[in-house]
Amino acid sequence: MGPRSEISDDRSVFLDACRCLETNYTPVWIMRQAGRYLPQYRKIREKHKFLDMCKNPRLAAEVTLQPVEFLGVDAAILFSDIMLILEGMGADLAFADSGGPVIGNPIESPSDVKALRVPDAAESTPFVFESIKIVNESLNGRVPLIGFSGAPFTLASYMIEGGHSRNYLKTKKMMYNEPAAWNELMGKLVDTVSRYLAEQVRAGVKAVQVFDSWIGCLSPFDYDTYVMEHMKRLFENLIKLDVPAIHFGTDTATLIERLRDAGGDVIGVDWRMEIDAARERIGYDRAIQGNLDPTVLFASIETIRERVENILDRIGDRPGHIFNLGHGVLPKTPPDNVKAMVDMVHELSLGK
Ligand code: CP3
């Protein structure tokens, strides 16, 4: 009998860890756990376009559950994408054959910002809430479902650049040269994201994660000047939802105290910081999520084990750690290594 079966009646270990409560073992889930590294995902994806999958609640629910079944993770995350709310604001969204999101009508001027709508979430993304209901019926309380949204800066960067960017030049030009339009855009995004996450909670998600994936391109000064007040307002809105909020970013070694000050019950960290050092900087009143380098999953089982152990050792017996990768699992990752990693976290942390 493995450690999982001894503890399988403990349903809320993920939520307890989010609240810094003692748990029997360290909960683990994986960013992008529903995705291309899984053959069972690729099989469905062969027949459907990515956006169509996101908008089809039955398919989205099926794909959400795949990693829960295969990996035995402690949380499900809804299969969807951070880009979907932008359509309701007025963006022409597509996904390129290469996989990345493309906005056909990027924001170029203050008048483009004025024209953006703050949509009613239930009207603009009804499929998301329908998917949540189907997933929860299937999960039947086995593990909690995490909802999510992109953070305003990361979403603004896609809206302005029209896709992924190397240096965020257009985004920063708007920040520096059109501060009123920038603040209006960020304000509209805060309102849209707040409504969207509130509706997800109403539909049944038990925690929410805010992905500020590209925030690490900003200097600390610019974070304070152009982002902080908006993120504070967002997290003040999220507190009212009464579910744990996870605040995630990458390349945040220079910004981590600022992410903490902006808000979130759990702070996500990538692998560019050691997790104990990050935790000391964040403070022990918040939970921490992370922080295995996703490329470690391409190494031998021995190396994976060493790195998992290293992270768990650095956390020690303090509560409030959710094991995860430092960023999303990569498409070519061997699925068996991912499963081995999840098992190791459970086994090595049990009773700690
Ligand atoms: O974590 C999960 O399993 C839930 C699903 C999820 C997806 N996207 C599915 C997806 C989540 C949480 C996201 C969030 C997301 N989307 C982020 C923030 C997280 C991060 O990785 O920083 C960002 C920046 C996006 C935008 C996006 N969507 C990009 C850049 C890409 C292409 C690159 C890539 O990883 O494929 C996507 C497409 C996407 N989103 C896929 C999946 C499963 C691949 C689609 C396919 O099957 O081709």
Boltz pocket constraint, residues with backbone or C-beta under 6 A from the ligand:
constraints:
  - pocket:
      binder: B
      contacts: [[A, 30], [A, 31], [A, 32], [A, 33], [A, 34], [A, 35], [A, 36], [A, 45], [A, 50], [A, 77], [A, 78], [A, 79], [A, 80], [A, 81], [A, 82], [A, 83], [A, 98], [A, 99], [A, 100], [A, 101], [A, 148], [A, 164], [A, 211], [A, 213], [A, 327], [A, 328]]
      max_distance: 6.0
